[in-house]
């Protein structure tokens, strides 16, 4: 029997279908859209480009925050939750490789997170475009001395966030591959999310620390954890800066390499797991 | 008949949180199951039945020994093309409908989408769920989940069906229907390995049984071999006084006639074996404690 990407895709689409039918997805989507829509209520910030920056900041923040929460909960729920409920036993008793199952679960969760971020990016892009147009119609000189926000950059930000959340989904898959409960996998996911946001501190400590033990510890933390701080380019985009394709390419390569690394370890761990 | 399943001196230990301690779930178990038999694996809770099944499905790895299906190691996933498995108390994707679940599993087994839909319809009809195929699994009763579990186990027409408590939660009519389905599968040449606590139904369905306790095999054989016990050789003679009965027996034997032996029930045998094993375990434990003191 050969390893099959078709079976992986079948598991991924089933995972995606299940995730979409979960009420949780809808609740988080409504919450995110609600938070994003509330940015329009702050009329006192209506000073031309500042208002757009405010909307963009709010949108980027919501995308990152809710996207991360969704990635952790959904990845854990759809993977380890299935093992906890013993649904996985029926699937793993079918003629398939465990790596196909694990990758299917990962791709299904990631696809769902990608749809979520995609929807928010689209809403944000439309909102910025509509507001930009109406501000310019009211006052053609509103953006004098300030750069308008580029819609393409908003979409590119969304794509970069999808790649960042792919790393988070892969990390949760890694914990789920050996965890015995959903709560553990989720808790580890949230812990690593926060640690990855602060990874740059470990990198600084590694280069600047004196004690050899601390140096080893920080070296491990800074290599094992991705630096999520690198992906926070929303501020620059909100200020109208155009990021080059090279920046996006570097970030994409970084995210894909870490994702592949975590998935490889997950497959090794999951293959050794007993049910 | 050819040997389909071979469990060869298998031991399975699970590590315990206490350092150096382990739990022995299966202890030097050896079984050989021939094809086209209905084989019952019986035992009280924690006797190692489900662990044995998981070892056969490659979900667990034996600490010692080996499991073979059709002469091949169960570690190879392709072996499972020929196995249908119904887990104990199945819990499926509650957001899927019965039809969607069957189509998903059929497609995982390489069946094309159109054929998978037709197959799902046939299987739903076979397990008596043709009217519930469109309903979400979250709305299914325990008995219905058991039936849909049986339907998914039948996908791909496997030669071996491993059914863990197939009759649990099913009402008497449903149980009779599933029993008829199992007999029908046997008639088609399939091999069925089933675990159950419902001994009267096992007795009615199985050709052979194995009784386990604490991971060990207590008894194994055909029902005819096991249920005609030396302890219970008795004659069923009605409406005669003792003297007459004795004369009848003597006469029957002297004349070379046959005297029918009354069979005990499987339930009686099961309870007797388990109780005897418990007694011998407690005696040996008491002896060990005596020696230690």
Contacts between the chains, C-beta under 8 A, distances in Angstrom:
chain1	res1	chain2	res2	distance
A	1	B	76	7.5
A	1	B	77	5.8
A	1	B	78	3.6
A	1	B	81	7.6
A	7	B	108	5.9
A	10	B	104	7.0
A	10	B	107	5.5
A	10	B	108	5.8
A	11	B	108	7.5
A	14	B	93	7.3
A	14	B	96	7.9
A	14	B	104	5.4
A	17	B	95	7.4
A	17	B	96	7.6
A	18	B	93	5.6
A	18	B	95	5.2
A	18	B	96	7.3
A	21	B	95	3.9
A	22	B	95	7.0
A	85	B	91	4.6
A	86	B	87	6.1
A	86	B	89	7.7
A	86	B	90	7.6
A	86	B	91	5.8
A	87	B	91	5.6
A	87	B	92	5.9
A	87	B	93	6.5
A	89	B	54	7.9
A	89	B	59	6.5
A	89	B	85	7.8
A	89	B	87	5.0
A	90	B	85	6.7
A	90	B	87	5.8
A	90	B	90	6.6
A	90	B	92	7.1
A	90	B	105	7.7
A	90	B	149	7.5
A	90	B	152	6.8
A	91	B	105	8.0
A	91	B	108	7.3
A	92	B	57	7.8
A	92	B	59	6.2
A	93	B	57	4.8
A	93	B	59	7.0
A	93	B	80	6.2
A	93	B	83	7.0
A	93	B	85	4.0
A	93	B	87	7.7
A	94	B	80	6.2
A	94	B	105	6.7
A	94	B	108	5.2
A	94	B	109	6.1
A	95	B	77	5.3
A	95	B	78	5.8
A	95	B	79	7.8
A	95	B	80	4.4
A	95	B	81	4.4
A	95	B	109	6.5
A	96	B	77	6.2
A	96	B	108	6.4
A	97	B	77	5.8
A	274	B	59	7.1
A	274	B	60	5.0
A	274	B	61	6.7
A	275	B	54	6.3
A	275	B	59	4.2
A	275	B	60	6.7
